[in-house]
């Protein structure tokens, strides 16, 4: 393997790979080859004798990423490195040490937190719906990774969840913990807490772990939570061989406890830390990177991405198009994609990215109408989601009863009986997702042709649900931006770039809007060759996203809907006109 670990690296990547000792922070922008740097650095350490493979722990956030890391290391001739998620590493240590400490096997793992919460709720006389239980589960996860007690959680989030007051949320969380203990089970967050507690309380366990693992690498360090950071500190002990890799501009999980300050403040926490900045992007054309850089200029920790020299020639300027309504936007995007495919583009190299899953329905339909197969990434299709299926069943049931009001009013009444309200929940989470899905069904009714009856509407929805089976092979990808992180396509259509969608309506604080900006950045940097953004005014008179104004007309070329391929709707005002400001640039 001699020398292979240093092959094919640029100057900054080589600098990072050769920094084998002491605290190292690799600030790696999108598309700059961070996984390559991580694996080549470990391989170089093994090749030079600085590392023993069995004493290296490489930590990441998904099993898929850990598997990819192991595969790349094997390709470099390195076996025996522990490349795992935080949870997998902690669980392995618990299972190894628990029998010795407790004289018994480790507790089982809760396989369905929502189901256990439902049992706990029943035990204290509560009957919340599934969406509320999901949000309570998310609250429990956030509380634990933030290392807060139940009382501290109540003080930090006093608003309650759905129809549950904060007092009842606290009661339910306590009942959940009690039932879990009675069943001798741990949830995933408990695994981290229990491992950290074991290392803190049992000196001989800490010594054994310190002896086993001498060199640590943590990928996606911007997503580390306080609990994960504490566990990492305990794994390290007084050693200094830690390499962290991340990009503060890609912090999009703050709502789940991620804290980019650990990355941003790494150099301050470690006086002798070596910091390497990777800013040469090997994925995207220069014009796309200009859009990304304009959006993130002056943000804390933002890197200035540069295209590799061979991709700095004249390329296609990213565009933004305004449409009159959601249907017109979906048809316009489908027409653009149809033109790309007709021009020889492989459908697998095309993606439509959006903020919320409820936005997918119109685009799935428009692509199908254009004869283009699509796949929804990272989850069920719109018509397979429980809230949508429930809505269709309720509409079918209502269609056989006498109707006293108009078609749209009747649909609205049926959906109200399922939980749709005139105004959405103020916070995000499962309750907001459920509201968005039911609101999407209502929009389909509002946009139905004149003369549509409740029965024909329900029949059409049922037929569409049956026809949207998972297509095979050569398909266009539809995905939320969260699901798209870590992936790339040659051609990306970033849709719904409007106030209320991106940024999402419930992002009201400076910090929340900043996270939405980072989410837009992640969406933009998925594109390699072309990027088109779009938004629709719609019946709610949406305004273009403030992010379009921040990027500016110099980086995004406005294209009228009538000029776009297949664009039949009239122009919906300025494509990137004035939008609400959040003060981000004045701070």
LINQUI-V81953 format. One record per pair of residues at least 6 apart in sequence whose ideal C-beta (glycine too) atoms are under 8 Angstrom apart, sorted by the first residue. I is the first residue (numbers start at 1). GAP is how many residues later the second one is. Records with the same first field share a line. If there is no record, write none. Layout:
I=GAP ; GAP
//
This chain:
1=42 ; 45 ; 46 ; 75 ; 76 ; 77
2=45
3=44
4=39 ; 43 ; 72 ; 73
5=12 ; 35 ; 36 ; 38 ; 39 ; 42 ; 71
6=8 ; 11 ; 12 ; 34 ; 38
9=8 ; 27 ; 28 ; 31
10=270
12=264 ; 265 ; 266 ; 267 ; 268
13=20 ; 23 ; 24 ; 27 ; 265
15=261
16=8 ; 10 ; 21 ; 25 ; 260 ; 262
17=20 ; 23 ; 24 ; 27
18=26
19=22 ; 224 ; 255 ; 257
20=21 ; 24 ; 25 ; 28 ; 30 ; 31
21=29 ; 219 ; 220
22=218 ; 219 ; 250 ; 251 ; 252
23=217 ; 219 ; 220 ; 243 ; 247 ; 249 ; 250 ; 251
24=218 ; 219 ; 220 ; 249 ; 250 ; 251 ; 252
25=196 ; 218 ; 219 ; 220 ; 238 ; 241 ; 242 ; 248 ; 249 ; 250 ; 251
26=8 ; 11 ; 12 ; 217 ; 218 ; 219 ; 220 ; 250 ; 252
27=219 ; 220 ; 221 ; 236 ; 248 ; 249 ; 250 ; 251 ; 274 ; 276
28=6 ; 9 ; 217 ; 218 ; 219 ; 250
29=218 ; 220 ; 249 ; 250 ; 252 ; 274 ; 276
30=217 ; 219 ; 220 ; 251 ; 253 ; 254 ; 262 ; 275 ; 491 ; 492 ; 495
31=250 ; 251 ; 252 ; 253 ; 274 ; 457 ; 494
32=246 ; 247 ; 248 ; 249 ; 250 ; 273
33=245 ; 249
34=185 ; 211 ; 213 ; 244
35=30 ; 33 ; 34 ; 37 ; 184
36=36
37=208 ; 241
38=20 ; 31 ; 179 ; 181 ; 205 ; 207
39=30 ; 33 ; 34 ; 37 ; 39
40=36
41=176 ; 202
42=9 ; 14 ; 16 ; 31 ; 36 ; 39 ; 175
43=30 ; 33 ; 34 ; 35
45=6 ; 11 ; 170
46=6 ; 7 ; 10 ; 32
51=163 ; 164
52=162
53=25 ; 26 ; 27 ; 28
54=26 ; 27 ; 28 ; 158
55=157 ; 158 ; 159 ; 160
56=25 ; 26 ; 157 ; 158 ; 159 ; 160 ; 161
57=24 ; 25 ; 27 ; 32 ; 156 ; 158 ; 159 ; 160 ; 178
58=8 ; 11 ; 23 ; 24 ; 25 ; 26 ; 158 ; 159 ; 160 ; 161
59=24 ; 25 ; 26 ; 27 ; 30 ; 157 ; 158 ; 159 ; 160 ; 173
60=6 ; 9 ; 23 ; 24 ; 25 ; 158 ; 159 ; 160
61=24 ; 25 ; 158 ; 159 ; 162
62=23
63=22 ; 25
65=154 ; 155 ; 421
66=17 ; 18 ; 19 ; 22
67=16
69=14 ; 150
70=11 ; 13
73=6 ; 8 ; 10
82=7 ; 131
84=8
86=106 ; 142 ; 145
87=101 ; 104 ; 105
90=101 ; 102 ; 104 ; 105 ; 106 ; 141
91=18 ; 100 ; 104
93=102 ; 105 ; 112 ; 116
94=12 ; 97 ; 100 ; 101 ; 104
95=10 ; 11
97=101 ; 105 ; 108 ; 111
98=6 ; 7 ; 8
99=6 ; 7
101=97 ; 101 ; 104
106=80
107=77 ; 78 ; 79
108=75 ; 76 ; 77 ; 78
109=76 ; 77 ; 78 ; 79 ; 82
110=6 ; 70 ; 75 ; 76 ; 77 ; 78
113=24 ; 27 ; 74
114=16 ; 19 ; 20 ; 23
116=60 ; 63 ; 64 ; 67 ; 69
117=16 ; 19 ; 20 ; 55 ; 59
118=15
119=60
120=52 ; 55 ; 56 ; 58 ; 59
121=6 ; 7 ; 12 ; 51 ; 54
123=52 ; 56
124=47 ; 48 ; 51
126=38 ; 42 ; 45 ; 46
128=8 ; 34 ; 35 ; 36 ; 44
129=33 ; 290
130=256 ; 300
131=31 ; 256 ; 288 ; 299 ; 300 ; 302 ; 303
132=29 ; 30 ; 31 ; 32 ; 298 ; 299
133=297
134=295 ; 296 ; 297
135=26 ; 27 ; 294 ; 295 ; 296
136=25 ; 28 ; 33 ; 36 ; 37 ; 40
138=118 ; 291 ; 292
139=14 ; 18 ; 22 ; 30 ; 34
140=33 ; 36 ; 47 ; 49
141=47 ; 48 ; 115 ; 116
142=11 ; 113 ; 114 ; 115
143=6 ; 7 ; 9 ; 10 ; 30
144=43 ; 45 ; 46 ; 48 ; 49 ; 83
145=44 ; 47 ; 80 ; 81 ; 82 ; 83 ; 111 ; 112
146=10 ; 79 ; 80 ; 81 ; 111
147=79 ; 80 ; 83
148=8
150=20 ; 23 ; 24 ; 27
151=19
153=17 ; 20
154=12 ; 15 ; 16
157=9
158=8
159=7 ; 268
160=6 ; 8 ; 9
161=8 ; 268 ; 270
162=263 ; 269
164=8
180=6 ; 7 ; 10
186=8
189=38
192=35 ; 36 ; 39
193=34
195=36
196=31 ; 34 ; 35 ; 38
198=7
199=6 ; 7 ; 10 ; 32 ; 35 ; 36
200=6 ; 34
206=28 ; 31
209=26
210=25 ; 27 ; 29
213=22
214=25 ; 27
215=26
216=16 ; 19 ; 20 ; 25 ; 26 ; 27
217=25 ; 26 ; 27 ; 28
218=6 ; 14 ; 24 ; 25 ; 26 ; 27
219=26 ; 27
220=25 ; 26 ; 30
221=23 ; 24 ; 25 ; 41 ; 42 ; 45
222=24 ; 25 ; 26 ; 28 ; 29 ; 36 ; 38 ; 40 ; 41
223=23 ; 28 ; 30 ; 35
224=8 ; 34 ; 35 ; 38 ; 39
225=31 ; 32 ; 33 ; 34
226=31 ; 33
227=30
229=30 ; 33
232=10
236=6
240=30
244=18 ; 19 ; 22
246=14 ; 17
247=54 ; 56
248=12 ; 15 ; 16 ; 51 ; 52 ; 53 ; 54
249=47 ; 50 ; 52 ; 53 ; 54 ; 269 ; 272
250=235 ; 268 ; 271 ; 272
251=7 ; 9 ; 264 ; 267
252=6 ; 229 ; 230 ; 233 ; 263 ; 266 ; 267 ; 270
254=6 ; 257 ; 261
255=173 ; 260
260=41
263=38
264=36 ; 37
266=7 ; 9
267=6 ; 8
277=26
278=25
279=24 ; 25 ; 26 ; 27
280=25 ; 26 ; 27 ; 28
281=8 ; 24 ; 25 ; 26 ; 27 ; 244
282=26
283=205 ; 242 ; 245
284=8 ; 21 ; 23 ; 27 ; 241 ; 243 ; 244 ; 245
285=22 ; 26 ; 30 ; 31 ; 243 ; 244 ; 245
286=20 ; 21 ; 25 ; 26 ; 29
287=28 ; 29 ; 30 ; 31 ; 244 ; 268
288=30 ; 236 ; 237 ; 239 ; 240 ; 242 ; 243
289=16 ; 17 ; 18 ; 236
290=265
291=27 ; 233 ; 240 ; 260 ; 264 ; 265
292=13 ; 229 ; 232 ; 233
293=11 ; 12
294=256 ; 257 ; 258 ; 260 ; 261
295=222 ; 225 ; 226 ; 229 ; 252 ; 255 ; 256
296=6 ; 221 ; 222 ; 225
298=287
299=215 ; 218 ; 219 ; 285
305=220
315=214
316=213 ; 214
317=238 ; 239 ; 240
318=209 ; 212 ; 213 ; 214 ; 215 ; 237 ; 238 ; 239
319=212 ; 213 ; 214 ; 237 ; 238 ; 239 ; 240
320=177 ; 212 ; 213 ; 214 ; 215 ; 224 ; 228 ; 236 ; 237 ; 238 ; 239 ; 255 ; 256
321=8 ; 11 ; 211 ; 212 ; 213 ; 214 ; 237 ; 238 ; 239 ; 240 ; 243 ; 246 ; 254
322=212 ; 213 ; 214 ; 215 ; 222 ; 236 ; 238 ; 239 ; 249 ; 250 ; 251 ; 252 ; 253
323=6 ; 9 ; 211 ; 212 ; 213 ; 214 ; 238 ; 244 ; 246 ; 249
324=212 ; 213 ; 214 ; 237 ; 245 ; 246 ; 247 ; 248
325=122 ; 211 ; 212 ; 213 ; 214 ; 244
326=36 ; 117 ; 121 ; 210 ; 212
327=35 ; 39 ; 120
328=208 ; 233 ; 239 ; 240 ; 241
329=33 ; 166 ; 167 ; 205 ; 206 ; 207
330=32 ; 33 ; 35 ; 36 ; 165
331=35 ; 38 ; 235 ; 236 ; 237 ; 238
332=202 ; 229 ; 232 ; 233 ; 234 ; 235 ; 237
333=19 ; 30 ; 33 ; 160 ; 162 ; 199 ; 201
334=29 ; 32 ; 33 ; 35 ; 36 ; 38 ; 232
335=35 ; 229 ; 230 ; 231 ; 232
336=157 ; 196 ; 228 ; 229 ; 230
337=10 ; 13 ; 15 ; 30 ; 33 ; 35 ; 139 ; 154 ; 156
338=32 ; 33 ; 34 ; 227 ; 228
339=226 ; 227
340=10 ; 151
341=6 ; 9 ; 31
345=145 ; 146
346=128
347=25 ; 26 ; 127 ; 128 ; 129
348=126 ; 127 ; 128 ; 129
349=140 ; 141 ; 142
350=126 ; 127 ; 139 ; 140 ; 141 ; 142 ; 143
351=125 ; 126 ; 127 ; 128 ; 133 ; 136 ; 138 ; 140 ; 141 ; 142 ; 175
352=11 ; 15 ; 22 ; 124 ; 125 ; 126 ; 127 ; 141 ; 143
353=126 ; 127 ; 128 ; 131 ; 139 ; 140 ; 141 ; 142 ; 170 ; 173
354=6 ; 9 ; 124 ; 125 ; 126 ; 127 ; 140 ; 141 ; 142 ; 147
355=125 ; 126 ; 141 ; 146 ; 147 ; 149 ; 164
356=77 ; 80 ; 124 ; 140 ; 145 ; 148
357=22 ; 25 ; 28 ; 76 ; 79 ; 80 ; 123
358=24 ; 75 ; 78 ; 79 ; 81 ; 82
359=81 ; 136 ; 137 ; 142
360=16 ; 21 ; 22 ; 118
361=21 ; 22 ; 79 ; 83
363=11 ; 115 ; 132
364=10 ; 12 ; 17 ; 18 ; 104 ; 114
365=99
367=6 ; 7 ; 109 ; 111
368=6 ; 99 ; 100
372=104
373=98 ; 101 ; 102 ; 103
374=97 ; 101 ; 102 ; 103 ; 104
375=95 ; 96 ; 100 ; 101 ; 102 ; 103
376=6 ; 102 ; 103
377=100 ; 101 ; 102 ; 103 ; 106 ; 107
378=101 ; 102 ; 105
379=104
381=87 ; 89
382=6 ; 55 ; 58 ; 86
383=6 ; 9 ; 78 ; 81 ; 82 ; 85
384=81 ; 84
385=52
387=31 ; 46 ; 47 ; 50 ; 51
388=49 ; 52 ; 53 ; 77
389=76
390=28
391=23 ; 24 ; 27 ; 46 ; 47 ; 50
392=49 ; 66 ; 69 ; 70 ; 73
394=20 ; 21 ; 23 ; 24
395=16 ; 19 ; 46 ; 59 ; 62 ; 63 ; 66
396=62 ; 66
398=12 ; 16 ; 56
399=54 ; 55 ; 56 ; 58 ; 59
400=55
403=7 ; 51
405=8
407=38 ; 41 ; 45 ; 46 ; 47 ; 50
408=34 ; 37 ; 38
410=44
411=30 ; 31 ; 34 ; 43 ; 46
412=8 ; 30 ; 33
415=23 ; 26 ; 27
418=20
419=15 ; 16 ; 19
420=15 ; 18 ; 19 ; 22
421=14
424=8 ; 11 ; 12 ; 15 ; 81 ; 82
425=6 ; 7 ; 10 ; 81
426=80
427=79
428=76 ; 78
432=74
441=20
443=96
444=13 ; 17
445=7 ; 12
446=93
448=9
477=12
479=8
481=38 ; 39 ; 41 ; 42
482=37
484=38 ; 39 ; 42
485=37
487=39
488=38 ; 39 ; 40
489=37 ; 38 ; 39
490=37 ; 38 ; 39 ; 40
491=36 ; 37 ; 38 ; 39 ; 40
492=31 ; 32 ; 34 ; 35 ; 38 ; 39 ; 40
493=39 ; 40 ; 41
494=26 ; 29 ; 30 ; 33 ; 37 ; 38 ; 39 ; 40
495=38 ; 39 ; 40
496=6 ; 38 ; 39 ; 40
497=23 ; 36 ; 37 ; 38 ; 47 ; 48 ; 50 ; 51
498=37 ; 38 ; 39 ; 44 ; 45 ; 46 ; 47
499=6 ; 43 ; 44 ; 45 ; 46 ; 47 ; 80 ; 81
500=40 ; 42
501=34 ; 41 ; 44
502=14 ; 17 ; 18 ; 43 ; 45
503=9 ; 10 ; 13 ; 14 ; 42 ; 43 ; 44 ; 79
504=12
506=6
507=6 ; 8 ; 9
510=72 ; 73 ; 74 ; 77
513=33 ; 69 ; 71
514=70
516=31
517=30 ; 33 ; 67
520=25 ; 27
524=7
533=15 ; 23
535=7 ; 9 ; 10 ; 13 ; 40
536=6 ; 36
537=35 ; 36
543=34 ; 35 ; 36 ; 37
544=29 ; 30 ; 31 ; 32 ; 33 ; 34 ; 35
545=34
546=33 ; 34 ; 35 ; 36
548=8 ; 27 ; 28 ; 31
549=27 ; 28 ; 29 ; 30 ; 32
550=34 ; 35
551=25
552=24
553=23
556=19 ; 20
558=16 ; 17 ; 18
559=16
560=7 ; 11 ; 15
561=6 ; 7 ; 8 ; 9 ; 10 ; 11
562=6 ; 7 ; 8 ; 9
//
